[in-house]
Amino acid sequence: MRRATRTFLSQRGVPDATIEDAELVVSELVTNAIQHGGGEVRVAISASNGSVQISVTDASATPARPRQVDVDSESGRGLTLVTFIVSCWKVSADGTTVHCALPFSGCAS
């Protein structure tokens, strides 16, 4: 997923720093979808109007939400990490899709 994300966004002139953030966000959201959603996982990425939009859909009926984890915990940080990277994120009403946006400006490096 990381390579496909990088290639897609590079071809659209997205700056490298934003691409790196997008790679991490996609990786975390897909990992969460696989671990907690079960079934098929779909990823949609677009770049327009100075923003990268990412949507990850899974089969879960439970909405995604960040959780507090112990310092020693080896998992559970995915959505918390996403909230620090993206400008905004939301979960669809049915709880199956996480949508987020990463703004960027200027030309690719």
C-alpha positions as CSV (number, residue, x, y, z in Angstrom):
1,M,0.0,0.0,0.0
2,R,2.8,2.4,0.8
3,R,4.4,2.1,-2.6
4,A,1.1,2.4,-4.4
5,T,0.2,5.5,-2.3
6,R,3.6,7.1,-3.0
7,T,3.4,6.4,-6.8
8,F,-0.2,7.7,-7.1
9,L,0.5,10.9,-5.2
10,S,3.9,11.6,-6.8
11,Q,2.2,11.4,-10.2
12,R,-0.2,14.1,-9.1
13,G,2.5,16.5,-7.8
14,V,1.9,16.1,-4.1
15,P,4.9,17.3,-2.0
16,D,7.1,14.6,-0.5
17,A,6.3,15.6,3.1
18,T,2.6,15.1,2.5
19,I,3.2,11.8,0.7
20,E,5.1,10.5,3.7
21,D,2.2,11.5,6.0
22,A,-0.3,9.9,3.6
23,E,1.7,6.6,3.4
24,L,1.6,6.4,7.2
25,V,-2.1,7.3,7.5
26,V,-3.0,4.7,4.8
27,S,-0.9,2.1,6.5
28,E,-2.4,2.7,9.9
29,L,-6.0,2.8,8.6
30,V,-5.6,-0.4,6.5
31,T,-4.0,-2.2,9.5
32,N,-6.9,-1.2,11.7
33,A,-9.4,-2.3,9.0
34,I,-7.7,-5.7,8.7
35,Q,-7.4,-6.2,12.5
36,H,-10.8,-5.0,13.5
37,G,-13.0,-5.0,10.4
38,G,-12.8,-8.5,9.0
39,G,-13.7,-9.1,5.4
40,E,-12.9,-6.9,2.5
41,V,-11.0,-3.7,2.9
42,R,-11.3,-0.9,0.3
43,V,-9.0,2.1,0.0
44,A,-9.7,5.3,-2.0
45,I,-7.1,8.1,-2.4
46,S,-7.4,11.3,-4.4
47,A,-5.5,14.6,-4.6
48,S,-7.2,17.8,-5.6
49,N,-7.7,21.4,-4.6
50,G,-4.6,21.3,-2.4
51,S,-5.6,18.3,-0.3
52,V,-5.1,14.5,-0.3
53,Q,-8.3,12.6,0.6
54,I,-8.1,9.1,2.0
55,S,-11.0,6.7,2.7
56,V,-10.6,3.2,4.1
57,T,-13.7,1.0,4.3
58,D,-14.0,-2.3,6.1
59,A,-16.8,-4.7,7.2
60,S,-16.9,-3.6,10.8
61,A,-20.2,-2.5,12.4
62,T,-18.2,-0.8,15.2
63,P,-17.1,2.8,14.5
64,A,-13.4,3.4,14.6
65,R,-12.3,5.6,17.5
66,P,-8.9,6.3,19.1
67,R,-8.3,4.7,22.4
68,Q,-6.0,5.3,25.3
69,V,-3.2,2.8,25.6
70,D,-0.5,2.1,28.1
71,V,3.0,3.3,27.4
72,D,4.1,-0.3,27.2
73,S,1.3,-1.5,24.9
74,E,2.5,-2.8,21.5
75,S,-0.7,-1.9,19.7
76,G,-3.7,0.4,19.8
77,R,-2.0,3.6,18.7
78,G,-3.1,3.7,15.0
79,L,-6.0,6.1,15.2
80,T,-4.3,8.2,17.8
81,L,-1.4,8.6,15.4
82,V,-3.8,9.4,12.5
83,T,-5.4,12.2,14.6
84,F,-2.0,13.9,15.0
85,I,-1.2,13.7,11.3
86,V,-4.4,14.6,9.4
87,S,-6.2,18.0,9.5
88,C,-9.6,16.3,10.0
89,W,-11.1,12.8,10.0
90,K,-14.5,11.3,10.5
91,V,-16.2,8.0,10.4
92,S,-19.2,7.3,8.2
93,A,-22.6,7.0,9.8
94,D,-22.6,3.3,9.4
95,G,-19.2,3.0,11.0
96,T,-17.6,1.2,8.1
97,T,-15.5,4.0,6.5
98,V,-12.9,6.4,7.9
99,H,-12.4,9.5,5.8
100,C,-9.5,12.0,6.3
101,A,-7.8,14.9,4.6
102,L,-4.2,16.0,4.4
103,P,-3.8,19.6,3.1
104,F,-0.8,20.6,1.1
105,S,0.4,23.6,-0.9
106,G,3.1,24.4,-3.4
107,C,4.9,22.1,-5.7
108,A,6.4,18.7,-5.2
109,S,10.0,18.6,-4.1
